[in-house]
Amino acid sequence: EAQVTQNPRYLITVTGKKLTVTCSQNMNHEYMSWYRQDPGLGLRQIYYSMNVEVTDKGDVPEGYKVSRKEKRNFPLILESPSPNQTSLYFCASRGRGADGYTFGSGTRLTVV
Amino acid sequence: GEDVEQSLFLSVREGDSSVINCTYTDSSSTYLYWYKQEPGAGLQLLTYIFSNMDMKQDQRLTVLLNKKDKHLSLRIADTQTGDSAIYFCASDEGNFNKFYFGSGTKLNVKP
């Protein structure tokens, strides 16, 4: 089944404790992206990647890092999480066709 | 970046038609999209329209695009309780990387 898999689904952590949210896709897509969803703000893009070793900042990159060492994986790294990073995070991937991004099921992160 | 705007709430009765509206600012959009988000789930692509089309129909869904006014709408015919969800419009701003989403319209379908 074609899908984007994120882990974990839920995470509660403390301020300053480094964490990684994993994302993997099995569709051989070139493009991958991370979004955060906050009430009333819709989805905002954090980082995106156009292919292996090619990444760039989205609209809200502060406090986040990403890497793309393999085509299928695109982890999101929070080196020193803060409470304002409490949010619902989505990973997504797409190919070169018209049908847009395929989304993972989301990771609900709470930073206390 | 692009601004994509939607109204926040819409309430309809089961069996009626729903119309969800969206406006965007960037005329370089190649495709415009509608996504559906059910509670606790990710976003599911419903349909999309190429920017040089005016209308696209897909079963109960009709997408209308007015490029001059930068206005996009999604009509759901014979709305069912299972259609209750948040609906997002999105614009690709003419490239594969950048997607701009509206804030989402929460559709409530009353039995």
Interface residues (C-beta under 8 A of the other chain):
Chain A: V4 E30 Y31 S33 Y35 G40 L41 G42 L43 R44 Q45 Y48 M50 D56 G58 D59 F90 A92 R94 R96 A98 D99 G100 Y101 T102 F103 G104 S105 G106
Chain B: G1 V4 L8 Y31 Y33 Y35 G40 A41 G42 L43 Q44 L45 Y48 F50 F88 A90 D92 F96 N97 K98 F99 F101 G102 S103 G104
